[in-house]
Amino acid sequence: MRIVSLVLRIAPHSLPAAESALVAIPGVQVHAHDATTGKLIITIEDGQGYSTADSILAAHKVPCVLSATLAYEYGEDDAPPASQQPSLHRPPAQEAPSCH
């Protein structure tokens, strides 16, 4: 699972057209926009048959998008079962050096 959040800068008069084009991209959700500054906040989640990287590139290529800034990224690969994960516990040192 991969999720990213982007802040897009769009010419204010083009905001409705950009928003329509962006929601057509797989995994894209629009969360907020400011019509006066032309800023749009979106998230992209990967899914079957596409990656977040593909959708980020597609969002950046929307004609009205002037810039895209990555605000947040989360990635989690399929973790192995607990029985196969290495232990994070270390036994205490046998002979700890003196601090004096």
N, C-alpha and C positions, 0 to 999 in steps of 0.2 A: 504494500500500500504506500502510495506517495501522494502527498497533498502539498500544494504550494499556494501562496497568496501573493497577488501582484497588485501594485498601484499603477494604474494606467493614466497617462496624460493624454487628453483628447481635446481637439479644438471644440470649445463649448457649443458652437452651432451644429457640430456633427455628432453630439452625444447620443441622440436617439438612434441614428443609423449605426453607429459603432456598437451600441448595446445590442441591437438586433443581430448584427453580424457575430458578435462574441457569443451569445447564447446558442448559436448554431454549432459552435465548436464543441466536440466531445469533451465532457467532464467540466465544462465551464459553468460557473454560477456567479451571477452579479449580486453583490451584497449591499453596495452603497454607491451613490454618485453625488457629485456636487456640480450642478449646472453652471454656477458662476465661475468656478476655476477649471472645469473640465476634467476633474479627477474621478476615476472610477475604481472601485475595489472589487476584485474578483478572486475566487478560489478555483483551483483546477485539481481534480482528483483523477488519478489514473483508472483505467478500466479495461475490460476485455477488448483487445484489438487496437488499443492506442496507449500511448504513454503521456506522462505529464510534459515531457520535453517536446513531443510533437504538438501538443495543444498550446504550450507556451510560444513556440515558433509561429503557430497559426494565429494566435492572438496578437503577436507583435506585427504580423504582416497585414492585419486589417488596415485598409487605407487611411482611416481617420486617426489611428493610434500614432501619437507623436513619440512617446517613450513608454517603457515598461520597467518598473523597479520591483525586484524580488523583495518582498517584505517578510515572508515566512516560508520555511520548508520543513516538511516532516517526511521521513522515510522509514519504513519498517519492512525488512525482508522476512520471509517465512522463517521463523525461528525453529531450530531443531528441538526435539522433545527434551524435557528437563533432564532425563537420564543421560543424554548425550552432551549436555552443556558442561563446559569446564567449571570447576568450583572456583569461586572468588575468595574462599576462605584460605588463609595461609596459617600454618601452625606457628606458634610463637618461637622466636629465636631461642636456641639452646643456651647460648652464652651471650647475653646482652652486654655490650661494653659499658663500663662505668662512665657516668657523666661527670665525675669529679676528677 
